[in-house]
């Protein structure tokens, strides 16, 4: 099989790599995550200017119409650079739900602003009653579709601290789960912001008689958008693994112990060889998942399986990288330490490796 990128895809990868090379080093990245949003707004506008924020949207909605290969190419490059811009929660999750599930008026209003970097939506779905992904939200939507009021609480809303628009999952009076648009500054919205392990901004948000707008097509496309997010998580993890492996490989060539580089020790070489195998296996599973037809049962099964495997392998490589670096591997002044924290977050986002593996087994039995 040919896994080489075509010319346009290579240009897309090079575009992201140039952005990372020009705007990132360990100290500057620490400065970005120390800001109130966890990233630099000026950098987000730069990404908007390159057209990357339009990547997953159709040309009819002002986008580029990128597919799975383009998506994983960008996500892997962002992961390799340990970038902090909220491309995953804003563009690949929330904005994709707006495009696929929002009304025509909602899309016309929000998508151009999102592509320009002027509007940042966030998905509010997780709840304390559910582990990873609640099957039935406890948040309630009452009233007619034109005058809905929400009551409930969401946790770990990534990007909730700076979002302009919230997409909130809730059950209506008939017990049907749907997605609702809420303005971040609407009446009845109460927010508590905090930082995740990698420095990203997240929020717990409560709603009390909050006015909301029903999104008619969101429920039908919800799982497909989450699969798109899982695929991007896999790609970003592969990028992070590549960064940590390459940094560790260079480090063991220079760190001296007993009068020679530790990279000459057979035990260290075996550990690096194991890491290389895990990285290549992860990349193969990523390509396999990306090659499936989006929205099919086969694609869902392949993406869940890939995420289960890659999440576990990524944690393994991250732990090995920190250990082989020694004490400095745990410091924030080294990019490996920052990549380790990002890996921990992504490996548990939308389900950890154990949860995904159980899900994959269930899907395989049902096939």
Buried (B, 14 or more C-beta within 10 A) or exposed (E): EEEEBEEEBEEBBEBBBEBBEEBBEBEEBBEBBEEEBBBBBEBBEBBBEBEBBBBBBBEEBBBBEBEBBBBBBBBBBBBBBBBBBBBBBBBBBBBBBBBBBBBEEBBEBBBBBBBBBEBBBBBBBBBEEBEEBBEEBBBBBBBEEEEBBBBBBBBBBBBBBBBBBBBBBBBBEEEEBBBBBBBBEBEBBEBEBEEBEBBBBBBBBBBEEBBBBBBEBBBEBBEBBBBBBBBBBBBBBBBBBBBBBEBBBEBBEEBEEEEEBBBEBEEBEEBBEEBEEBBEEBBBBBBBBBEBEBEEEEBBBBBBBBBBBBBBBBBBBBBBBBEBBEEEBEEBEBBBBBBBBBBBBBBBBBBBBEBBBEBBEEBEEEE
